[in-house]
Amino acid sequence: MNNSWNKVIYKLWSPVYDKIFNSHLFLDARKRMFEELDFHDHAKVLFVGVGTGADLELIKNLDLEITAIDLSADMLKKAMGKFDDASINFLEMDAQHMEFANESFDHVVGSLVLSVVPDANECLREMIRVVKGEGKIILFDKFISKDERLSLPKKLLRPIIRFLGTDIGLRFEDLFSGHGDIMEIEEDQPIMLNGMYRKIIISKRL
């Protein structure tokens, strides 16, 4: 995967994305993601890889300063069409190289983005950089378990699936291992498909 190819892939995905990833199992999972989150008023919240804005529709608090970024102009256009009367700041931006100052946001939300970007390590590093010292990073994504070895069929399918815009062999523990000295895991729970999709909340060690 690379950014240029991802722009092409998600231009193709954008007309049907909501029908697949914002309905049925995925919609239920997204609801579970946010049902226990209650952002404080006036919190600055960054949505990384916001896509068509599926997560934004589930936020309870209305009094938030929301910034939403995505690499795909076509996906952003879909999101902006849903919230044309809202004060959300939509920006076309690479999640691996965010144009924000350090510690700019109280919360950073990343749904189905680490498994999509070309360099998940760099994306997570950027999330950590822009979240405030007492802030939280909320992740919803698909990861293989820490002890899982990819089966031969998955190994063969992985490059094909990556070509279509996502990675089925990403291990969160490998990503997190480089940040354990400054970050801690507050929550890690299975949320869909027998734990293939997980809700993970991390924060900075104080």
C-alpha positions in Angstrom: 0.0 0.0 0.0 1.0 3.6 -0.6 -0.8 6.9 -0.4 -1.3 7.3 -4.1 -2.8 3.8 -4.4 -5.0 4.3 -1.3 -6.4 7.5 -2.9 -7.5 5.4 -5.9 -8.8 2.5 -3.8 -10.9 4.7 -1.5 -12.2 6.7 -4.4 -13.7 3.4 -5.5 -14.8 2.5 -2.0 -16.4 5.8 -1.2 -19.9 5.2 -2.9 -20.4 1.9 -1.1 -18.4 2.3 2.1 -21.3 3.1 4.4 -23.3 0.1 3.2 -20.5 -2.2 4.3 -18.7 -0.5 7.1 -21.5 1.5 8.7 -24.2 -1.1 8.9 -25.0 -4.4 10.6 -22.0 -5.7 12.6 -19.8 -2.7 11.9 -22.5 -0.3 13.0 -23.1 -2.3 16.2 -19.4 -2.3 16.9 -19.0 1.4 16.3 -21.9 2.0 18.7 -20.2 -0.1 21.4 -17.1 1.9 20.8 -18.6 5.2 21.8 -21.4 4.2 24.2 -19.1 4.5 27.2 -17.2 7.5 26.0 -18.3 10.8 27.3 -16.0 13.6 26.1 -16.0 16.7 28.3 -17.5 19.9 26.9 -15.2 21.9 24.7 -12.8 19.0 24.3 -10.6 19.1 21.2 -11.1 15.7 19.4 -9.2 14.6 16.4 -10.7 11.8 14.1 -7.9 10.3 12.1 -8.9 8.6 8.9 -12.5 9.8 9.4 -13.7 8.3 6.1 -17.3 9.0 5.4 -17.9 10.2 9.0 -19.4 7.0 10.4 -18.0 7.7 13.9 -19.1 11.3 13.9 -22.7 10.3 13.7 -22.4 8.4 17.1 -20.9 11.2 19.2 -23.2 12.2 22.0 -21.6 15.5 23.0 -22.5 18.3 20.7 -20.2 20.9 22.4 -16.9 19.7 21.1 -14.2 21.1 18.9 -13.9 18.4 16.3 -11.2 18.1 13.6 -11.5 15.2 11.1 -8.8 14.3 8.6 -8.6 11.8 5.8 -6.3 11.2 2.9 -9.2 10.6 0.5 -10.9 13.7 -0.8 -13.8 11.5 -2.0 -14.3 10.0 1.5 -14.1 13.4 3.0 -16.7 14.7 0.6 -19.1 12.0 1.8 -18.5 13.0 5.4 -18.9 16.7 4.8 -22.2 16.1 3.0 -23.6 14.6 6.3 -22.5 17.5 8.5 -22.7 20.5 6.3 -24.4 22.5 9.1 -21.9 21.4 11.8 -18.7 23.2 12.9 -16.5 20.2 12.2 -13.2 21.1 10.7 -12.6 18.6 7.8 -9.1 18.5 6.4 -7.5 16.4 3.6 -4.3 15.2 5.4 -1.9 12.3 5.6 -2.3 10.5 9.0 1.4 9.6 8.9 2.5 13.3 8.6 -0.1 15.4 10.5 0.1 19.2 10.2 -0.6 19.8 13.9 1.5 21.0 16.7 2.5 18.6 19.5 -0.2 17.9 22.1 -2.9 19.7 20.2 -5.9 17.4 21.1 -7.6 16.1 24.2 -8.6 12.9 22.4 -7.6 11.2 19.2 -9.9 8.6 17.6 -8.6 6.2 15.0 -11.2 3.8 13.5 -10.0 1.3 10.9 -7.0 3.5 10.0 -3.9 1.7 11.4 -4.7 -1.3 9.2 -5.1 1.0 6.1 -2.2 3.4 6.2 1.1 2.3 4.5 3.1 2.7 7.7 1.0 2.0 10.8 4.0 2.7 13.1 4.3 6.2 11.8 0.6 6.8 12.1 0.5 5.7 15.7 3.6 7.8 16.4 1.8 10.8 15.0 -1.3 10.1 17.1 0.9 10.0 20.2 2.6 13.2 19.2 -0.6 15.2 18.8 -2.5 14.0 21.9 -2.2 16.0 25.1 -0.4 14.6 28.1 -3.6 13.7 29.9 -5.5 12.8 26.7 -6.5 9.5 25.3 -6.1 7.7 22.0 -9.2 5.5 21.1 -8.6 2.8 18.5 -11.0 0.5 16.7 -9.3 -1.8 14.2 -8.5 -5.3 13.2 -5.4 -7.0 14.7 -4.1 -10.5 14.9 -3.7 -11.7 18.5 -0.2 -11.4 20.1 0.3 -15.2 19.9 -1.3 -15.8 16.5 0.7 -17.0 13.5 -0.8 -16.3 10.2 -2.1 -19.4 8.5 -0.8 -20.2 5.0 -4.2 -19.1 3.4 -4.0 -15.8 5.2 -0.3 -15.3 4.2 -1.3 -15.9 0.6 -4.3 -13.6 0.9 -2.6 -10.8 2.8 -0.9 -9.1 -0.2 -4.1 -9.3 -2.2 -6.2 -7.8 0.7 -3.5 -5.1 1.1 -3.9 -4.3 -2.6 -7.6 -3.7 -1.9 -6.7 -1.2 0.9 -6.3 -3.0 4.2 -4.0 -5.3 6.1 -5.2 -8.5 7.8 -1.8 -9.3 9.4 -1.2 -6.3 11.7 -0.3 -7.1 15.3 -1.0 -4.2 17.8 1.5 -5.5 20.3 4.2 -5.1 17.7 3.1 -1.5 17.1 2.9 -0.7 20.8 6.2 -2.2 21.8 8.1 0.9 20.6 6.0 3.2 22.7 5.6 1.3 26.0 8.0 3.6 27.7 5.8 6.6 27.3 2.3 5.0 26.7 0.1 2.6 28.7 -2.9 0.6 27.7 -6.0 1.5 29.6 -8.4 -0.8 27.8 -8.1 -3.6 25.3 -11.2 -5.6 24.6 -12.6 -7.7 21.7 -15.5 -6.0 20.0 -16.3 -7.9 16.9 -15.7 -11.2 15.0 -14.2 -13.2 17.9 -11.7 -10.6 18.8 -10.4 -9.9 15.3 -11.6 -6.3 15.8 -10.7 -4.7 19.1 -11.3 -1.5 21.0 -8.1 -0.2 22.5 -7.6 2.9 24.6 -4.0 4.1 25.3 -2.7 7.2 27.2 0.6 8.8 28.1 2.3 7.7 31.3 2.3 10.7 33.7 
